[in-house]
């Protein structure tokens, strides 16, 4: 990559924005997974309780 090009700021900003978006998606996915696992555990516990 040529850092002396006129558009280097745009390229760096584009990479930074892409990285932030991907990091946000990963964090959201992991958070949703954690929430759903807890919900499954709760439902499984309720299902196993004798009535």
mmCIF entry with sequence, helices, sheets and N, C-alpha, C, O atoms, coordinates in Angstrom:
data_MODEL
# 
_entry.id   MODEL 
# 
_entity.id                         1 
_entity.type                       polymer 
_entity.pdbx_number_of_molecules   1 
# 
_entity_poly.entity_id                      1 
_entity_poly.type                           'polypeptide(L)' 
_entity_poly.nstd_linkage                   no 
_entity_poly.nstd_monomer                   no 
_entity_poly.pdbx_seq_one_letter_code       
;(UNK)(UNK)(UNK)(UNK)(UNK)(UNK)(UNK)(UNK)(UNK)(UNK)(UNK)(UNK)(UNK)(UNK)(UNK)(UNK)
(UNK)(UNK)(UNK)(UNK)(UNK)(UNK)(UNK)(UNK)(UNK)(UNK)(UNK)(UNK)(UNK)(UNK)(UNK)(UNK)
(UNK)(UNK)(UNK)(UNK)(UNK)(UNK)(UNK)(UNK)(UNK)(UNK)(UNK)(UNK)(UNK)(UNK)(UNK)(UNK)
(UNK)(UNK)(UNK)
;
_entity_poly.pdbx_seq_one_letter_code_can   XXXXXXXXXXXXXXXXXXXXXXXXXXXXXXXXXXXXXXXXXXXXXXXXXXX 
_entity_poly.pdbx_strand_id                 A 
# 
loop_
_entity_poly_seq.entity_id 
_entity_poly_seq.num 
_entity_poly_seq.mon_id 
_entity_poly_seq.hetero 
1 1  UNK n 
1 2  UNK n 
1 3  UNK n 
1 4  UNK n 
1 5  UNK n 
1 6  UNK n 
1 7  UNK n 
1 8  UNK n 
1 9  UNK n 
1 10 UNK n 
1 11 UNK n 
1 12 UNK n 
1 13 UNK n 
1 14 UNK n 
1 15 UNK n 
1 16 UNK n 
1 17 UNK n 
1 18 UNK n 
1 19 UNK n 
1 20 UNK n 
1 21 UNK n 
1 22 UNK n 
1 23 UNK n 
1 24 UNK n 
1 25 UNK n 
1 26 UNK n 
1 27 UNK n 
1 28 UNK n 
1 29 UNK n 
1 30 UNK n 
1 31 UNK n 
1 32 UNK n 
1 33 UNK n 
1 34 UNK n 
1 35 UNK n 
1 36 UNK n 
1 37 UNK n 
1 38 UNK n 
1 39 UNK n 
1 40 UNK n 
1 41 UNK n 
1 42 UNK n 
1 43 UNK n 
1 44 UNK n 
1 45 UNK n 
1 46 UNK n 
1 47 UNK n 
1 48 UNK n 
1 49 UNK n 
1 50 UNK n 
1 51 UNK n 
# 
_struct_asym.id          A 
_struct_asym.entity_id   1 
# 
_struct_conf.conf_type_id            HELX_P 
_struct_conf.id                      HELX_P1 
_struct_conf.pdbx_PDB_helix_id       AA1 
_struct_conf.beg_label_comp_id       UNK 
_struct_conf.beg_label_asym_id       A 
_struct_conf.beg_label_seq_id        8 
_struct_conf.pdbx_beg_PDB_ins_code   ? 
_struct_conf.end_label_comp_id       UNK 
_struct_conf.end_label_asym_id       A 
_struct_conf.end_label_seq_id        48 
_struct_conf.pdbx_end_PDB_ins_code   ? 
_struct_conf.beg_auth_comp_id        UNK 
_struct_conf.beg_auth_asym_id        A 
_struct_conf.beg_auth_seq_id         8 
_struct_conf.end_auth_comp_id        UNK 
_struct_conf.end_auth_asym_id        A 
_struct_conf.end_auth_seq_id         48 
_struct_conf.pdbx_PDB_helix_class    1 
_struct_conf.details                 ? 
_struct_conf.pdbx_PDB_helix_length   41 
# 
_struct_conf_type.id          HELX_P 
_struct_conf_type.criteria    ? 
_struct_conf_type.reference   ? 
# 
loop_
_atom_site.group_PDB 
_atom_site.id 
_atom_site.type_symbol 
_atom_site.label_atom_id 
_atom_site.label_alt_id 
_atom_site.label_comp_id 
_atom_site.label_asym_id 
_atom_site.label_entity_id 
_atom_site.label_seq_id 
_atom_site.pdbx_PDB_ins_code 
_atom_site.Cartn_x 
_atom_site.Cartn_y 
_atom_site.Cartn_z 
_atom_site.occupancy 
_atom_site.B_iso_or_equiv 
_atom_site.pdbx_formal_charge 
_atom_site.auth_seq_id 
_atom_site.auth_comp_id 
_atom_site.auth_asym_id 
_atom_site.auth_atom_id 
_atom_site.pdbx_PDB_model_num 
ATOM 1   N N  . UNK A 1 1  ? 0.845   -1.168  0.000  1.00 0.00 ? 1  UNK A N  1 
ATOM 2   C CA . UNK A 1 1  ? 0.000   0.000   0.000  1.00 0.00 ? 1  UNK A CA 1 
ATOM 3   C C  . UNK A 1 1  ? 0.896   1.239   0.000  1.00 0.00 ? 1  UNK A C  1 
ATOM 4   O O  . UNK A 1 1  ? 1.855   1.324   0.767  1.00 0.00 ? 1  UNK A O  1 
ATOM 5   N N  . UNK A 1 2  ? 0.581   2.163   -0.840 1.00 0.00 ? 2  UNK A N  1 
ATOM 6   C CA . UNK A 1 2  ? 1.360   3.388   -0.977 1.00 0.00 ? 2  UNK A CA 1 
ATOM 7   C C  . UNK A 1 2  ? 0.799   4.450   -0.025 1.00 0.00 ? 2  UNK A C  1 
ATOM 8   O O  . UNK A 1 2  ? -0.284  4.987   -0.256 1.00 0.00 ? 2  UNK A O  1 
ATOM 9   N N  . UNK A 1 3  ? 1.540   4.746   1.042  1.00 0.00 ? 3  UNK A N  1 
ATOM 10  C CA . UNK A 1 3  ? 1.062   5.706   2.042  1.00 0.00 ? 3  UNK A CA 1 
ATOM 11  C C  . UNK A 1 3  ? 1.221   7.164   1.597  1.00 0.00 ? 3  UNK A C  1 
ATOM 12  O O  . UNK A 1 3  ? 0.784   8.075   2.300  1.00 0.00 ? 3  UNK A O  1 
ATOM 13  N N  . UNK A 1 4  ? 1.831   7.386   0.457  1.00 0.00 ? 4  UNK A N  1 
ATOM 14  C CA . UNK A 1 4  ? 1.976   8.748   -0.028 1.00 0.00 ? 4  UNK A CA 1 
ATOM 15  C C  . UNK A 1 4  ? 0.867   9.145   -1.009 1.00 0.00 ? 4  UNK A C  1 
ATOM 16  O O  . UNK A 1 4  ? 0.885   10.251  -1.549 1.00 0.00 ? 4  UNK A O  1 
ATOM 17  N N  . UNK A 1 5  ? -0.084  8.258   -1.239 1.00 0.00 ? 5  UNK A N  1 
ATOM 18  C CA . UNK A 1 5  ? -1.181  8.542   -2.164 1.00 0.00 ? 5  UNK A CA 1 
ATOM 19  C C  . UNK A 1 5  ? -2.140  9.556   -1.545 1.00 0.00 ? 5  UNK A C  1 
ATOM 20  O O  . UNK A 1 5  ? -2.220  9.686   -0.323 1.00 0.00 ? 5  UNK A O  1 
ATOM 21  N N  . UNK A 1 6  ? -2.855  10.262  -2.391 1.00 0.00 ? 6  UNK A N  1 
ATOM 22  C CA . UNK A 1 6  ? -3.792  11.293  -1.918 1.00 0.00 ? 6  UNK A CA 1 
ATOM 23  C C  . UNK A 1 6  ? -4.978  10.699  -1.157 1.00 0.00 ? 6  UNK A C  1 
ATOM 24  O O  . UNK A 1 6  ? -5.541  11.358  -0.283 1.00 0.00 ? 6  UNK A O  1 
ATOM 25  N N  . UNK A 1 7  ? -5.349  9.502   -1.468 1.00 0.00 ? 7  UNK A N  1 
ATOM 26  C CA . UNK A 1 7  ? -6.545  8.902   -0.882 1.00 0.00 ? 7  UNK A CA 1 
ATOM 27  C C  . UNK A 1 7  ? -6.246  7.955   0.280  1.00 0.00 ? 7  UNK A C  1 
ATOM 28  O O  . UNK A 1 7  ? -7.116  7.181   0.680  1.00 0.00 ? 7  UNK A O  1 
ATOM 29  N N  . UNK A 1 8  ? -5.038  8.004   0.824  1.00 0.00 ? 8  UNK A N  1 
ATOM 30  C CA . UNK A 1 8  ? -4.670  7.073   1.893  1.00 0.00 ? 8  UNK A CA 1 
ATOM 31  C C  . UNK A 1 8  ? -5.567  7.259   3.127  1.00 0.00 ? 8  UNK A C  1 
ATOM 32  O O  . UNK A 1 8  ? -5.863  6.283   3.816  1.00 0.00 ? 8  UNK A O  1 
ATOM 33  N N  . UNK A 1 9  ? -5.997  8.471   3.411  1.00 0.00 ? 9  UNK A N  1 
ATOM 34  C CA . UNK A 1 9  ? -6.893  8.712   4.548  1.00 0.00 ? 9  UNK A CA 1 
ATOM 35  C C  . UNK A 1 9  ? -8.218  7.999   4.378  1.00 0.00 ? 9  UNK A C  1 
ATOM 36  O O  . UNK A 1 9  ? -8.755  7.433   5.330  1.00 0.00 ? 9  UNK A O  1 
ATOM 37  N N  . UNK A 1 10 ? -8.742  8.025   3.166  1.00 0.00 ? 10 UNK A N  1 
ATOM 38  C CA . UNK A 1 10 ? -9.998  7.333   2.876  1.00 0.00 ? 10 UNK A CA 1 
ATOM 39  C C  . UNK A 1 10 ? -9.840  5.824   3.049  1.00 0.00 ? 10 UNK A C  1 
ATOM 40  O O  . UNK A 1 10 ? -10.720 5.164   3.604  1.00 0.00 ? 10 UNK A O  1 
ATOM 41  N N  . UNK A 1 11 ? -8.739  5.288   2.584  1.00 0.00 ? 11 UNK A N  1 
ATOM 42  C CA . UNK A 1 11 ? -8.503  3.845   2.684  1.00 0.00 ? 11 UNK A CA 1 
ATOM 43  C C  . UNK A 1 11 ? -8.382  3.430   4.147  1.00 0.00 ? 11 UNK A C  1 
ATOM 44  O O  . UNK A 1 11 ? -8.969  2.428   4.556  1.00 0.00 ? 11 UNK A O  1 
ATOM 45  N N  . UNK A 1 12 ? -7.639  4.179   4.927  1.00 0.00 ? 12 UNK A N  1 
ATOM 46  C CA . UNK A 1 12 ? -7.482  3.860   6.351  1.00 0.00 ? 12 UNK A CA 1 
ATOM 47  C C  . UNK A 1 12 ? -8.816  3.989   7.073  1.00 0.00 ? 12 UNK A C  1 
ATOM 48  O O  . UNK A 1 12 ? -9.154  3.144   7.902  1.00 0.00 ? 12 UNK A O  1 
ATOM 49  N N  . UNK A 1 13 ? -9.575  5.031   6.770  1.00 0.00 ? 13 UNK A N  1 
ATOM 50  C CA . UNK A 1 13 ? -10.886 5.205   7.395  1.00 0.00 ? 13 UNK A CA 1 
ATOM 51  C C  . UNK A 1 13 ? -11.824 4.063   7.010  1.00 0.00 ? 13 UNK A C  1 
ATOM 52  O O  . UNK A 1 13 ? -12.599 3.595   7.844  1.00 0.00 ? 13 UNK A O  1 
ATOM 53  N N  . UNK A 1 14 ? -11.765 3.618   5.782  1.00 0.00 ? 14 UNK A N  1 
ATOM 54  C CA . UNK A 1 14 ? -12.608 2.505   5.337  1.00 0.00 ? 14 UNK A CA 1 
ATOM 55  C C  . UNK A 1 14 ? -12.262 1.214   6.072  1.00 0.00 ? 14 UNK A C  1 
ATOM 56  O O  . UNK A 1 14 ? -13.153 0.482   6.502  1.00 0.00 ? 14 UNK A O  1 
ATOM 57  N N  . UNK A 1 15 ? -10.976 0.938   6.214  1.00 0.00 ? 15 UNK A N  1 
ATOM 58  C CA . UNK A 1 15 ? -10.556 -0.248  6.961  1.00 0.00 ? 15 UNK A CA 1 
ATOM 59  C C  . UNK A 1 15 ? -10.978 -0.137  8.424  1.00 0.00 ? 15 UNK A C  1 
ATOM 60  O O  . UNK A 1 15 ? -11.440 -1.119  9.006  1.00 0.00 ? 15 UNK A O  1 
ATOM 61  N N  . UNK A 1 16 ? -10.829 1.027   9.018  1.00 0.00 ? 16 UNK A N  1 
ATOM 62  C CA . UNK A 1 16 ? -11.213 1.219   10.417 1.00 0.00 ? 16 UNK A CA 1 
ATOM 63  C C  . UNK A 1 16 ? -12.712 1.031   10.606 1.00 0.00 ? 16 UNK A C  1 
ATOM 64  O O  . UNK A 1 16 ? -13.139 0.383   11.561 1.00 0.00 ? 16 UNK A O  1 
ATOM 65  N N  . UNK A 1 17 ? -13.506 1.583   9.717  1.00 0.00 ? 17 UNK A N  1 
ATOM 66  C CA . UNK A 1 17 ? -14.951 1.434   9.803  1.00 0.00 ? 17 UNK A CA 1 
ATOM 67  C C  . UNK A 1 17 ? -15.369 -0.031  9.619  1.00 0.00 ? 17 UNK A C  1 
ATOM 68  O O  . UNK A 1 17 ? -16.259 -0.520  10.314 1.00 0.00 ? 17 UNK A O  1 
ATOM 69  N N  . UNK A 1 18 ? -14.731 -0.709  8.697  1.00 0.00 ? 18 UNK A N  1 
ATOM 70  C CA . UNK A 1 18 ? -15.018 -2.127  8.486  1.00 0.00 ? 18 UNK A CA 1 
ATOM 71  C C  . UNK A 1 18 ? -14.671 -2.932  9.728  1.00 0.00 ? 18 UNK A C  1 
ATOM 72  O O  . UNK A 1 18 ? -15.441 -3.800  10.141 1.00 0.00 ? 18 UNK A O  1 
ATOM 73  N N  . UNK A 1 19 ? -13.525 -2.653  10.322 1.00 0.00 ? 19 UNK A N  1 
ATOM 74  C CA . UNK A 1 19 ? -13.116 -3.352  11.541 1.00 0.00 ? 19 UNK A CA 1 
ATOM 75  C C  . UNK A 1 19 ? -14.121 -3.109  12.664 1.00 0.00 ? 19 UNK A C  1 
ATOM 76  O O  . UNK A 1 19 ? -14.491 -4.046  13.371 1.00 0.00 ? 19 UNK A O  1 
ATOM 77  N N  . UNK A 1 20 ? -14.562 -1.874  12.834 1.00 0.00 ? 20 UNK A N  1 
ATOM 78  C CA . UNK A 1 20 ? -15.526 -1.559  13.895 1.00 0.00 ? 20 UNK A CA 1 
ATOM 79  C C  . UNK A 1 20 ? -16.864 -2.258  13.660 1.00 0.00 ? 20 UNK A C  1 
ATOM 80  O O  . UNK A 1 20 ? -17.476 -2.761  14.602 1.00 0.00 ? 20 UNK A O  1 
ATOM 81  N N  . UNK A 1 21 ? -17.312 -2.290  12.430 1.00 0.00 ? 21 UNK A N  1 
ATOM 82  C CA . UNK A 1 21 ? -18.576 -2.971  12.110 1.00 0.00 ? 21 UNK A CA 1 
ATOM 83  C C  . UNK A 1 21 ? -18.466 -4.468  12.372 1.00 0.00 ? 21 UNK A C  1 
ATOM 84  O O  . UNK A 1 21 ? -19.373 -5.060  12.957 1.00 0.00 ? 21 UNK A O  1 
ATOM 85  N N  . UNK A 1 22 ? -17.387 -5.075  11.956 1.00 0.00 ? 22 UNK A N  1 
ATOM 86  C CA . UNK A 1 22 ? -17.205 -6.506  12.194 1.00 0.00 ? 22 UNK A CA 1 
ATOM 87  C C  . UNK A 1 22 ? -17.100 -6.815  13.682 1.00 0.00 ? 22 UNK A C  1 
ATOM 88  O O  . UNK A 1 22 ? -17.664 -7.801  14.156 1.00 0.00 ? 22 UNK A O  1 
ATOM 89  N N  . UNK A 1 23 ? -16.381 -5.976  14.416 1.00 0.00 ? 23 UNK A N  1 
ATOM 90  C CA . UNK A 1 23 ? -16.270 -6.163  15.867 1.00 0.00 ? 23 UNK A CA 1 
ATOM 91  C C  . UNK A 1 23 ? -17.649 -6.038  16.518 1.00 0.00 ? 23 UNK A C  1 
ATOM 92  O O  . UNK A 1 23 ? -17.982 -6.814  17.413 1.00 0.00 ? 23 UNK A O  1 
ATOM 93  N N  . UNK A 1 24 ? -18.445 -5.075  16.078 1.00 0.00 ? 24 UNK A N  1 
ATOM 94  C CA . UNK A 1 24 ? -19.798 -4.920  16.602 1.00 0.00 ? 24 UNK A CA 1 
ATOM 95  C C  . UNK A 1 24 ? -20.667 -6.127  16.320 1.00 0.00 ? 24 UNK A C  1 
ATOM 96  O O  . UNK A 1 24 ? -21.416 -6.571  17.190 1.00 0.00 ? 24 UNK A O  1 
ATOM 97  N N  . UNK A 1 25 ? -20.577 -6.661  15.119 1.00 0.00 ? 25 UNK A N  1 
ATOM 98  C CA . UNK A 1 25 ? -21.349 -7.860  14.771 1.00 0.00 ? 25 UNK A CA 1 
ATOM 99  C C  . UNK A 1 25 ? -20.928 -9.061  15.603 1.00 0.00 ? 25 UNK A C  1 
ATOM 100 O O  . UNK A 1 25 ? -21.770 -9.844  16.043 1.00 0.00 ? 25 UNK A O  1 
ATOM 101 N N  . UNK A 1 26 ? -19.638 -9.203  15.816 1.00 0.00 ? 26 UNK A N  1 
ATOM 102 C CA . UNK A 1 26 ? -19.138 -10.321 16.626 1.00 0.00 ? 26 UNK A CA 1 
ATOM 103 C C  . UNK A 1 26 ? -19.622 -10.184 18.069 1.00 0.00 ? 26 UNK A C  1 
ATOM 104 O O  . UNK A 1 26 ? -20.075 -11.159 18.667 1.00 0.00 ? 26 UNK A O  1 
ATOM 105 N N  . UNK A 1 27 ? -19.528 -8.990  18.623 1.00 0.00 ? 27 UNK A N  1 
ATOM 106 C CA . UNK A 1 27 ? -19.979 -8.763  19.997 1.00 0.00 ? 27 UNK A CA 1 
ATOM 107 C C  . UNK A 1 27 ? -21.481 -9.001  20.118 1.00 0.00 ? 27 UNK A C  1 
ATOM 108 O O  . UNK A 1 27 ? -21.932 -9.611  21.088 1.00 0.00 ? 27 UNK A O  1 
ATOM 109 N N  . UNK A 1 28 ? -22.254 -8.530  19.156 1.00 0.00 ? 28 UNK A N  1 
ATOM 110 C CA . UNK A 1 28 ? -23.700 -8.732  19.185 1.00 0.00 ? 28 UNK A CA 1 
ATOM 111 C C  . UNK A 1 28 ? -24.038 -10.224 19.079 1.00 0.00 ? 28 UNK A C  1 
ATOM 112 O O  . UNK A 1 28 ? -24.933 -10.707 19.773 1.00 0.00 ? 28 UNK A O  1 
ATOM 113 N N  . UNK A 1 29 ? -23.336 -10.943 18.225 1.00 0.00 ? 29 UNK A N  1 
ATOM 114 C CA . UNK A 1 29 ? -23.581 -12.373 18.064 1.00 0.00 ? 29 UNK A CA 1 
ATOM 115 C C  . UNK A 1 29 ? -23.239 -13.138 19.334 1.00 0.00 ? 29 UNK A C  1 
ATOM 116 O O  . UNK A 1 29 ? -23.997 -14.012 19.754 1.00 0.00 ? 29 UNK A O  1 
ATOM 117 N N  . UNK A 1 30 ? -22.114 -12.820 19.945 1.00 0.00 ? 30 UNK A N  1 
ATOM 118 C CA . UNK A 1 30 ? -21.733 -13.497 21.181 1.00 0.00 ? 30 UNK A CA 1 
ATOM 119 C C  . UNK A 1 30 ? -22.701 -13.163 22.315 1.00 0.00 ? 30 UNK A C  1 
ATOM 120 O O  . UNK A 1 30 ? -23.026 -14.027 23.129 1.00 0.00 ? 30 UNK A O  1 
ATOM 121 N N  . UNK A 1 31 ? -23.155 -11.926 22.370 1.00 0.00 ? 31 UNK A N  1 
ATOM 122 C CA . UNK A 1 31 ? -24.133 -11.550 23.388 1.00 0.00 ? 31 UNK A CA 1 
ATOM 123 C C  . UNK A 1 31 ? -25.452 -12.269 23.205 1.00 0.00 ? 31 UNK A C  1 
ATOM 124 O O  . UNK A 1 31 ? -26.059 -12.725 24.174 1.00 0.00 ? 31 UNK A O  1 
ATOM 125 N N  . UNK A 1 32 ? -25.893 -12.370 21.971 1.00 0.00 ? 32 UNK A N  1 
ATOM 126 C CA . UNK A 1 32 ? -27.145 -13.082 21.690 1.00 0.00 ? 32 UNK A CA 1 
ATOM 127 C C  . UNK A 1 32 ? -27.007 -14.555 22.023 1.00 0.00 ? 32 UNK A C  1 
ATOM 128 O O  . UNK A 1 32 ? -27.928 -15.154 22.578 1.00 0.00 ? 32 UNK A O  1 
ATOM 129 N N  . UNK A 1 33 ? -25.861 -15.151 21.689 1.00 0.00 ? 33 UNK A N  1 
ATOM 130 C CA . UNK A 1 33 ? -25.610 -16.551 22.002 1.00 0.00 ? 33 UNK A CA 1 
ATOM 131 C C  . UNK A 1 33 ? -25.658 -16.790 23.507 1.00 0.00 ? 33 UNK A C  1 
ATOM 132 O O  . UNK A 1 33 ? -26.249 -17.764 23.973 1.00 0.00 ? 33 UNK A O  1 
ATOM 133 N N  . UNK A 1 34 ? -25.041 -15.908 24.247 1.00 0.00 ? 34 UNK A N  1 
ATOM 134 C CA . UNK A 1 34 ? -25.028 -16.030 25.710 1.00 0.00 ? 34 UNK A CA 1 
ATOM 135 C C  . UNK A 1 34 ? -26.450 -15.939 26.274 1.00 0.00 ? 34 UNK A C  1 
ATOM 136 O O  . UNK A 1 34 ? -26.829 -16.712 27.153 1.00 0.00 ? 34 UNK A O  1 
ATOM 137 N N  . UNK A 1 35 ? -27.221 -14.993 25.760 1.00 0.00 ? 35 UNK A N  1 
ATOM 138 C CA . UNK A 1 35 ? -28.603 -14.809 26.206 1.00 0.00 ? 35 UNK A CA 1 
ATOM 139 C C  . UNK A 1 35 ? -29.450 -16.042 25.887 1.00 0.00 ? 35 UNK A C  1 
ATOM 140 O O  . UNK A 1 35 ? -30.216 -16.507 26.731 1.00 0.00 ? 35 UNK A O  1 
ATOM 141 N N  . UNK A 1 36 ? -29.311 -16.571 24.661 1.00 0.00 ? 36 UNK A N  1 
ATOM 142 C CA . UNK A 1 36 ? -30.098 -17.733 24.256 1.00 0.00 ? 36 UNK A CA 1 
ATOM 143 C C  . UNK A 1 36 ? -29.704 -18.985 25.032 1.00 0.00 ? 36 UNK A C  1 
ATOM 144 O O  . UNK A 1 36 ? -30.562 -19.806 25.358 1.00 0.00 ? 36 UNK A O  1 
ATOM 145 N N  . UNK A 1 37 ? -28.418 -19.139 25.329 1.00 0.00 ? 37 UNK A N  1 
ATOM 146 C CA . UNK A 1 37 ? -27.984 -20.295 26.130 1.00 0.00 ? 37 UNK A CA 1 
ATOM 147 C C  . UNK A 1 37 ? -28.583 -20.240 27.528 1.00 0.00 ? 37 UNK A C  1 
ATOM 148 O O  . UNK A 1 37 ? -29.012 -21.261 28.065 1.00 0.00 ? 37 UNK A O  1 
ATOM 149 N N  . UNK A 1 38 ? -28.613 -19.050 28.115 1.00 0.00 ? 38 UNK A N  1 
ATOM 150 C CA . UNK A 1 38 ? -29.207 -18.895 29.444 1.00 0.00 ? 38 UNK A CA 1 
ATOM 151 C C  . UNK A 1 38 ? -30.700 -19.206 29.387 1.00 0.00 ? 38 UNK A C  1 
ATOM 152 O O  . UNK A 1 38 ? -31.234 -19.839 30.298 1.00 0.00 ? 38 UNK A O  1 
ATOM 153 N N  . UNK A 1 39 ? -31.367 -18.773 28.339 1.00 0.00 ? 39 UNK A N  1 
ATOM 154 C CA . UNK A 1 39 ? -32.797 -19.042 28.186 1.00 0.00 ? 39 UNK A CA 1 
ATOM 155 C C  . UNK A 1 39 ? -33.049 -20.544 28.023 1.00 0.00 ? 39 UNK A C  1 
ATOM 156 O O  . UNK A 1 39 ? -33.997 -21.074 28.602 1.00 0.00 ? 39 UNK A O  1 
ATOM 157 N N  . UNK A 1 40 ? -32.230 -21.220 27.257 1.00 0.00 ? 40 UNK A N  1 
ATOM 158 C CA . UNK A 1 40 ? -32.374 -22.660 27.080 1.00 0.00 ? 40 UNK A CA 1 
ATOM 159 C C  . UNK A 1 40 ? -32.155 -23.381 28.409 1.00 0.00 ? 40 UNK A C  1 
ATOM 160 O O  . UNK A 1 40 ? -32.902 -24.298 28.750 1.00 0.00 ? 40 UNK A O  1 
ATOM 161 N N  . UNK A 1 41 ? -31.142 -22.972 29.154 1.00 0.00 ? 41 UNK A N  1 
ATOM 162 C CA . UNK A 1 41 ? -30.897 -23.581 30.459 1.00 0.00 ? 41 UNK A CA 1 
ATOM 163 C C  . UNK A 1 41 ? -32.098 -23.396 31.383 1.00 0.00 ? 41 UNK A C  1 
ATOM 164 O O  . UNK A 1 41 ? -32.506 -24.327 32.078 1.00 0.00 ? 41 UNK A O  1 
ATOM 165 N N  . UNK A 1 42 ? -32.658 -22.193 31.387 1.00 0.00 ? 42 UNK A N  1 
ATOM 166 C CA . UNK A 1 42 ? -33.811 -21.913 32.241 1.00 0.00 ? 42 UNK A CA 1 
ATOM 167 C C  . UNK A 1 42 ? -35.003 -22.775 31.834 1.00 0.00 ? 42 UNK A C  1 
ATOM 168 O O  . UNK A 1 42 ? -35.680 -23.342 32.692 1.00 0.00 ? 42 UNK A O  1 
ATOM 169 N N  . UNK A 1 43 ? -35.259 -22.875 30.549 1.00 0.00 ? 43 UNK A N  1 
ATOM 170 C CA . UNK A 1 43 ? -36.372 -23.697 30.069 1.00 0.00 ? 43 UNK A CA 1 
ATOM 171 C C  . UNK A 1 43 ? -36.136 -25.174 30.355 1.00 0.00 ? 43 UNK A C  1 
ATOM 172 O O  . UNK A 1 43 ? -37.068 -25.897 30.706 1.00 0.00 ? 43 UNK A O  1 
ATOM 173 N N  . UNK A 1 44 ? -34.908 -25.619 30.210 1.00 0.00 ? 44 UNK A N  1 
ATOM 174 C CA . UNK A 1 44 ? -34.581 -27.006 30.485 1.00 0.00 ? 44 UNK A CA 1 
ATOM 175 C C  . UNK A 1 44 ? -34.769 -27.317 31.967 1.00 0.00 ? 44 UNK A C  1 
ATOM 176 O O  . UNK A 1 44 ? -35.262 -28.388 32.320 1.00 0.00 ? 44 UNK A O  1 
ATOM 177 N N  . UNK A 1 45 ? -34.384 -26.395 32.824 1.00 0.00 ? 45 UNK A N  1 
ATOM 178 C CA . UNK A 1 45 ? -34.567 -26.578 34.260 1.00 0.00 ? 45 UNK A CA 1 
ATOM 179 C C  . UNK A 1 45 ? -36.048 -26.630 34.608 1.00 0.00 ? 45 UNK A C  1 
ATOM 180 O O  . UNK A 1 45 ? -36.462 -27.452 35.425 1.00 0.00 ? 45 UNK A O  1 
ATOM 181 N N  . UNK A 1 46 ? -36.840 -25.775 34.007 1.00 0.00 ? 46 UNK A N  1 
ATOM 182 C CA . UNK A 1 46 ? -38.279 -25.775 34.257 1.00 0.00 ? 46 UNK A CA 1 
ATOM 183 C C  . UNK A 1 46 ? -38.923 -27.070 33.763 1.00 0.00 ? 46 UNK A C  1 
ATOM 184 O O  . UNK A 1 46 ? -39.849 -27.584 34.389 1.00 0.00 ? 46 UNK A O  1 
ATOM 185 N N  . UNK A 1 47 ? -38.448 -27.578 32.678 1.00 0.00 ? 47 UNK A N  1 
ATOM 186 C CA . UNK A 1 47 ? -39.013 -28.794 32.092 1.00 0.00 ? 47 UNK A CA 1 
ATOM 187 C C  . UNK A 1 47 ? -38.709 -30.011 32.964 1.00 0.00 ? 47 UNK A C  1 
ATOM 188 O O  . UNK A 1 47 ? -39.528 -30.926 33.056 1.00 0.00 ? 47 UNK A O  1 
ATOM 189 N N  . UNK A 1 48 ? -37.555 -30.029 33.593 1.00 0.00 ? 48 UNK A N  1 
ATOM 190 C CA . UNK A 1 48 ? -37.127 -31.192 34.391 1.00 0.00 ? 48 UNK A CA 1 
ATOM 191 C C  . UNK A 1 48 ? -37.719 -31.207 35.794 1.00 0.00 ? 48 UNK A C  1 
ATOM 192 O O  . UNK A 1 48 ? -37.673 -32.236 36.467 1.00 0.00 ? 48 UNK A O  1 
ATOM 193 N N  . UNK A 1 49 ? -38.276 -30.080 36.250 1.00 0.00 ? 49 UNK A N  1 
ATOM 194 C CA . UNK A 1 49 ? -38.854 -30.048 37.593 1.00 0.00 ? 49 UNK A CA 1 
ATOM 195 C C  . UNK A 1 49 ? -40.084 -30.946 37.648 1.00 0.00 ? 49 UNK A C  1 
ATOM 196 O O  . UNK A 1 49 ? -40.922 -30.916 36.747 1.00 0.00 ? 49 UNK A O  1 
ATOM 197 N N  . UNK A 1 50 ? -40.190 -31.748 38.712 1.00 0.00 ? 50 UNK A N  1 
ATOM 198 C CA . UNK A 1 50 ? -41.397 -32.572 38.852 1.00 0.00 ? 50 UNK A CA 1 
ATOM 199 C C  . UNK A 1 50 ? -42.593 -31.702 39.191 1.00 0.00 ? 50 UNK A C  1 
ATOM 200 O O  . UNK A 1 50 ? -42.484 -30.747 39.960 1.00 0.00 ? 50 UNK A O  1 
ATOM 201 N N  . UNK A 1 51 ? -43.717 -32.037 38.620 1.00 0.00 ? 51 UNK A N  1 
ATOM 202 C CA . UNK A 1 51 ? -44.924 -31.230 38.858 1.00 0.00 ? 51 UNK A CA 1 
ATOM 203 C C  . UNK A 1 51 ? -45.811 -31.879 39.866 1.00 0.00 ? 51 UNK A C  1 
ATOM 204 O O  . UNK A 1 51 ? -46.871 -31.344 40.192 1.00 0.00 ? 51 UNK A O  1 
# 
